[in-house]
Amino acid sequence: MAGSTLTWIDDHTPLPPTQRALGAGSEAPGLLAAGGGVTPQRLEEAYRRGIFPWFSPGDPPLWWAPDPRMVLPVAEFKLSHSLRKTLRRFIRTPGCEVRIDSAFRQVMQACASTPRDGQDGTWIVDDILDAYTAWHHLGRAHSVETWIDGQLVGGLYGVGIGRMVFGESMFAHRTDASKIALCALVAFCRAHGITLIDCQQHTRHLASFGARQIPRTGFEAHLSRTLGGTPPGAWTYHPALWAQLDLGPPSAADAPPPDAPITPPKPPA
Protein backbone atom coordinates (compact mmCIF):
# COMPACT_ATOMS: atom_id res chain seq x y z
CA MET A 1 0.00 0.00 0.00
CA ALA A 2 1.32 3.39 -0.96
CA GLY A 3 2.54 5.41 1.98
CA SER A 4 2.13 2.61 4.49
CA THR A 5 4.64 0.75 6.64
CA LEU A 6 2.79 -2.56 6.79
CA THR A 7 4.80 -5.19 8.68
CA TRP A 8 5.26 -8.59 7.03
CA ILE A 9 5.77 -11.57 9.30
CA ASP A 10 6.48 -15.27 8.97
CA ASP A 11 5.57 -18.15 11.25
CA HIS A 12 8.39 -17.32 13.65
CA THR A 13 8.03 -13.51 13.77
CA PRO A 14 6.14 -12.03 16.73
CA LEU A 15 3.30 -9.70 15.89
CA PRO A 16 4.41 -6.06 16.07
CA PRO A 17 3.16 -3.55 18.67
CA THR A 18 -0.41 -2.49 18.01
CA GLN A 19 0.67 1.15 17.87
CA ARG A 20 2.14 0.34 14.45
CA ALA A 21 -1.28 -0.43 12.95
CA LEU A 22 -2.26 1.74 10.01
CA GLY A 23 -4.08 4.90 11.04
CA ALA A 24 -7.44 6.44 10.21
CA GLY A 25 -6.13 8.17 7.10
CA SER A 26 -4.81 5.01 5.48
CA GLU A 27 -6.44 2.68 2.97
CA ALA A 28 -6.90 0.00 5.68
CA PRO A 29 -7.26 1.58 9.15
CA GLY A 30 -6.28 -0.87 11.87
CA LEU A 31 -4.25 -3.21 9.66
CA LEU A 32 -1.18 -4.22 11.64
CA ALA A 33 0.64 -7.02 9.82
CA ALA A 34 0.44 -9.54 7.00
CA GLY A 35 1.71 -13.08 6.61
CA GLY A 36 2.46 -16.05 8.81
CA GLY A 37 0.19 -19.00 9.42
CA VAL A 38 -3.09 -19.00 11.35
CA THR A 39 -2.61 -21.51 14.17
CA PRO A 40 -3.94 -21.83 17.72
CA GLN A 41 -0.56 -20.65 19.00
CA ARG A 42 -0.65 -17.53 16.82
CA LEU A 43 -4.27 -16.86 17.73
CA GLU A 44 -3.41 -17.09 21.43
CA GLU A 45 -0.64 -14.52 20.96
CA ALA A 46 -2.88 -12.26 18.89
CA TYR A 47 -6.01 -12.22 21.05
CA ARG A 48 -4.06 -11.63 24.23
CA ARG A 49 -2.86 -8.41 22.62
CA GLY A 50 -6.19 -7.38 21.08
CA ILE A 51 -5.28 -8.50 17.54
CA PHE A 52 -7.39 -10.67 15.24
CA PRO A 53 -7.09 -12.15 11.71
CA TRP A 54 -9.38 -11.07 8.90
CA PHE A 55 -8.70 -11.65 5.22
CA SER A 56 -10.32 -12.75 1.99
CA PRO A 57 -9.78 -15.96 0.00
CA GLY A 58 -6.50 -15.82 -1.88
CA ASP A 59 -4.98 -13.16 0.38
CA PRO A 60 -2.21 -13.72 2.93
CA PRO A 61 -3.31 -13.67 6.57
CA LEU A 62 -3.97 -10.08 7.62
CA TRP A 63 -3.81 -9.08 11.30
CA TRP A 64 -5.84 -6.18 12.67
CA ALA A 65 -5.88 -3.95 15.76
CA PRO A 66 -8.46 -1.22 15.02
CA ASP A 67 -8.66 2.08 16.85
CA PRO A 68 -11.30 2.76 18.07
CA ARG A 69 -12.55 -0.69 19.08
CA MET A 70 -16.21 -1.73 19.07
CA VAL A 71 -17.25 -3.39 22.35
CA LEU A 72 -20.50 -4.41 24.03
CA PRO A 73 -20.61 -3.71 27.79
CA VAL A 74 -22.95 -6.44 28.97
CA ALA A 75 -24.48 -4.17 31.63
CA GLU A 76 -25.56 -1.81 28.82
CA PHE A 77 -27.10 -4.47 26.60
CA LYS A 78 -30.30 -3.17 24.98
CA LEU A 79 -33.21 -5.56 24.65
CA SER A 80 -36.07 -4.31 22.50
CA HIS A 81 -39.70 -4.95 23.37
CA SER A 82 -40.14 -7.23 20.35
CA LEU A 83 -37.02 -9.25 21.19
CA ARG A 84 -38.19 -9.64 24.82
CA LYS A 85 -41.43 -11.08 23.50
CA THR A 86 -39.54 -13.40 21.13
CA LEU A 87 -37.33 -14.64 23.96
CA ARG A 88 -40.25 -15.27 26.31
CA ARG A 89 -41.98 -17.33 23.63
CA PHE A 90 -38.75 -19.20 22.78
CA ILE A 91 -38.12 -20.09 26.42
CA ARG A 92 -41.67 -21.39 26.94
CA THR A 93 -41.88 -23.45 23.73
CA PRO A 94 -40.91 -27.13 23.87
CA GLY A 95 -38.17 -28.03 21.40
CA CYS A 96 -36.53 -24.60 21.64
CA GLU A 97 -33.21 -24.47 23.42
CA VAL A 98 -29.80 -22.83 23.55
CA ARG A 99 -26.70 -25.00 23.57
CA ILE A 100 -23.03 -24.13 23.92
CA ASP A 101 -20.26 -25.94 22.04
CA SER A 102 -22.39 -28.79 20.71
CA ALA A 103 -21.78 -27.96 17.02
CA PHE A 104 -18.85 -25.53 16.88
CA ARG A 105 -17.58 -26.28 13.37
CA GLN A 106 -21.12 -26.39 12.02
CA VAL A 107 -21.72 -22.90 13.42
CA MET A 108 -18.55 -21.60 11.77
CA GLN A 109 -19.52 -23.17 8.45
CA ALA A 110 -22.98 -21.62 8.68
CA CYS A 111 -21.45 -18.20 9.45
CA ALA A 112 -19.26 -18.60 6.36
CA SER A 113 -22.03 -19.68 3.99
CA THR A 114 -24.96 -17.51 5.07
CA PRO A 115 -25.43 -14.56 2.65
CA ARG A 116 -25.12 -11.08 4.15
CA ASP A 117 -26.33 -7.74 2.80
CA GLY A 118 -23.51 -5.76 1.23
CA GLN A 119 -20.97 -8.60 1.38
CA ASP A 120 -19.64 -10.89 -1.31
CA GLY A 121 -17.94 -14.06 -0.13
CA THR A 122 -16.61 -14.62 3.36
CA TRP A 123 -13.53 -14.00 5.47
CA ILE A 124 -14.04 -17.38 7.18
CA VAL A 125 -11.66 -19.12 4.79
CA ASP A 126 -10.47 -22.70 5.24
CA ASP A 127 -7.39 -21.63 7.22
CA ILE A 128 -9.60 -19.70 9.65
CA LEU A 129 -12.09 -22.55 9.93
CA ASP A 130 -9.39 -25.12 10.66
CA ALA A 131 -7.44 -22.93 13.11
CA TYR A 132 -10.45 -21.92 15.21
CA THR A 133 -11.77 -25.49 15.22
CA ALA A 134 -8.41 -26.65 16.58
CA TRP A 135 -8.52 -23.81 19.12
CA HIS A 136 -12.02 -24.90 20.09
CA HIS A 137 -10.69 -28.38 20.88
CA LEU A 138 -8.17 -26.67 23.18
CA GLY A 139 -11.02 -24.94 25.05
CA ARG A 140 -10.56 -21.41 23.73
CA ALA A 141 -13.12 -20.96 20.95
CA HIS A 142 -16.83 -21.45 21.69
CA SER A 143 -20.19 -21.47 19.96
CA VAL A 144 -23.58 -20.38 21.30
CA GLU A 145 -26.31 -22.12 19.34
CA THR A 146 -30.07 -21.71 18.83
CA TRP A 147 -31.85 -25.03 18.29
CA ILE A 148 -35.49 -25.63 17.33
CA ASP A 149 -36.87 -29.17 17.16
CA GLY A 150 -33.38 -30.64 16.91
CA GLN A 151 -32.24 -28.30 14.13
CA LEU A 152 -29.48 -25.70 14.40
CA VAL A 153 -31.18 -22.51 13.19
CA GLY A 154 -28.82 -19.78 14.36
CA GLY A 155 -25.84 -18.98 16.51
CA LEU A 156 -22.53 -17.28 16.96
CA TYR A 157 -18.96 -18.17 17.78
CA GLY A 158 -16.18 -16.41 19.60
CA VAL A 159 -13.23 -16.74 21.94
CA GLY A 160 -13.00 -16.87 25.72
CA ILE A 161 -9.79 -16.11 27.63
CA GLY A 162 -9.95 -15.52 31.38
CA ARG A 163 -12.86 -13.15 31.98
CA MET A 164 -12.88 -11.77 28.44
CA VAL A 165 -15.06 -12.79 25.51
CA PHE A 166 -14.31 -11.89 21.90
CA GLY A 167 -17.22 -12.15 19.46
CA GLU A 168 -16.51 -13.26 15.91
CA SER A 169 -19.51 -13.96 13.68
CA MET A 170 -23.24 -14.76 13.76
CA PHE A 171 -25.76 -16.43 11.49
CA ALA A 172 -29.51 -16.98 11.39
CA HIS A 173 -31.58 -19.40 9.35
CA ARG A 174 -34.75 -18.34 11.16
CA THR A 175 -35.91 -14.88 12.19
CA ASP A 176 -34.10 -13.63 15.31
CA ALA A 177 -32.18 -16.92 15.80
CA SER A 178 -28.80 -15.15 15.96
CA LYS A 179 -30.25 -12.50 18.29
CA ILE A 180 -31.42 -15.23 20.66
CA ALA A 181 -27.87 -16.63 20.73
CA LEU A 182 -26.47 -13.16 21.44
CA CYS A 183 -28.93 -12.69 24.29
CA ALA A 184 -27.87 -16.05 25.70
CA LEU A 185 -24.20 -15.03 25.49
CA VAL A 186 -24.94 -11.80 27.36
CA ALA A 187 -26.80 -13.78 30.04
CA PHE A 188 -23.89 -16.22 30.31
CA CYS A 189 -21.39 -13.37 30.62
CA ARG A 190 -23.40 -11.62 33.32
CA ALA A 191 -23.65 -14.84 35.31
CA HIS A 192 -19.87 -15.38 35.14
CA GLY A 193 -18.66 -11.84 35.84
CA ILE A 194 -17.61 -11.09 32.25
CA THR A 195 -18.28 -7.40 31.70
CA LEU A 196 -17.30 -6.78 28.08
CA ILE A 197 -17.74 -8.56 24.74
CA ASP A 198 -15.35 -7.53 21.98
CA CYS A 199 -17.18 -6.77 18.72
CA GLN A 200 -14.04 -5.72 16.80
CA GLN A 201 -15.45 -3.15 14.35
CA HIS A 202 -18.46 -0.84 14.21
CA THR A 203 -21.76 -1.98 12.71
CA ARG A 204 -25.18 -0.40 13.10
CA HIS A 205 -26.61 -3.82 13.99
CA LEU A 206 -24.30 -4.21 17.00
CA ALA A 207 -24.79 -0.58 18.00
CA SER A 208 -28.54 -1.24 18.25
CA PHE A 209 -27.78 -3.68 21.10
CA GLY A 210 -25.71 -1.14 23.02
CA ALA A 211 -22.26 -1.75 21.54
CA ARG A 212 -20.05 1.32 21.29
CA GLN A 213 -16.55 2.34 20.33
CA ILE A 214 -13.74 2.92 22.82
CA PRO A 215 -10.10 3.89 22.23
CA ARG A 216 -7.71 1.02 21.55
CA THR A 217 -5.70 2.00 24.62
CA GLY A 218 -8.79 1.58 26.78
CA PHE A 219 -9.54 -1.78 25.22
CA GLU A 220 -6.00 -2.99 25.85
CA ALA A 221 -6.19 -1.78 29.45
CA HIS A 222 -9.36 -3.83 29.88
CA LEU A 223 -7.56 -6.88 28.48
CA SER A 224 -4.76 -6.44 30.98
CA ARG A 225 -7.32 -6.56 33.82
CA THR A 226 -9.38 -9.51 32.59
CA LEU A 227 -7.27 -12.00 30.62
CA GLY A 228 -5.68 -13.37 33.80
CA GLY A 229 -9.02 -13.75 35.56
CA THR A 230 -10.59 -17.06 36.47
CA PRO A 231 -12.57 -18.31 33.45
CA PRO A 232 -16.05 -19.82 33.68
CA GLY A 233 -15.90 -23.27 35.20
CA ALA A 234 -17.80 -24.73 32.27
CA TRP A 235 -19.11 -23.36 29.00
CA THR A 236 -22.66 -24.71 29.25
CA TYR A 237 -26.06 -23.06 29.05
CA HIS A 238 -28.87 -23.73 31.49
CA PRO A 239 -32.32 -22.11 31.14
CA ALA A 240 -31.88 -20.56 34.60
CA LEU A 241 -29.41 -18.14 33.02
CA TRP A 242 -32.27 -16.33 31.26
CA ALA A 243 -32.96 -14.72 34.65
CA GLN A 244 -29.90 -12.54 33.99
CA LEU A 245 -31.97 -10.60 31.43
CA ASP A 246 -34.93 -8.33 32.12
CA LEU A 247 -37.57 -10.21 30.14
CA GLY A 248 -40.57 -8.80 31.97
CA PRO A 249 -43.65 -10.75 33.02
CA PRO A 250 -44.94 -13.44 30.65
CA SER A 251 -48.17 -12.89 28.77
CA ALA A 252 -50.69 -15.21 27.18
CA ALA A 253 -49.19 -14.46 23.77
CA ASP A 254 -45.86 -15.94 24.91
CA ALA A 255 -47.28 -19.32 25.86
CA PRO A 256 -46.84 -22.45 23.73
CA PRO A 257 -49.96 -24.22 22.42
CA PRO A 258 -52.05 -25.63 25.31
CA ASP A 259 -51.57 -29.24 24.20
CA ALA A 260 -47.78 -28.98 23.97
CA PRO A 261 -45.90 -31.00 26.60
CA ILE A 262 -43.67 -29.02 28.93
CA THR A 263 -40.59 -30.70 30.31
CA PRO A 264 -39.09 -29.07 33.42
CA PRO A 265 -35.42 -28.09 33.02
CA LYS A 266 -32.79 -30.25 34.62
CA PRO A 267 -30.86 -28.62 37.46
CA PRO A 268 -27.30 -27.47 36.72
CA ALA A 269 -24.63 -30.18 37.06
Buried (B, 14 or more C-beta within 10 A) or exposed (E): EEEEEBBEBEEEEEBBEBEBBBEEEBEBBBBBBBBBEBBBBBBBEBBBBBBBBBBEEEEEBBBBBBBBBBBBBBEEBEBEEEBBBBBBBBBBBEEBBBBBBBBBBEBBBBBBEBEEEEEEEBBBBEBBBBBBBBBBEEEBBBBBBBBBEEEBBBBBBBBBBBBBBBBBBBBBBEEBBBBBBBBBBBBBBBBBEBBBBBBBBBEEBBBEBBBBBBEBEBBBEBBEEBBEEEBBEEBBBBBEBBEBBEBEEEEEEBBBEEEEEEEEEEEEE
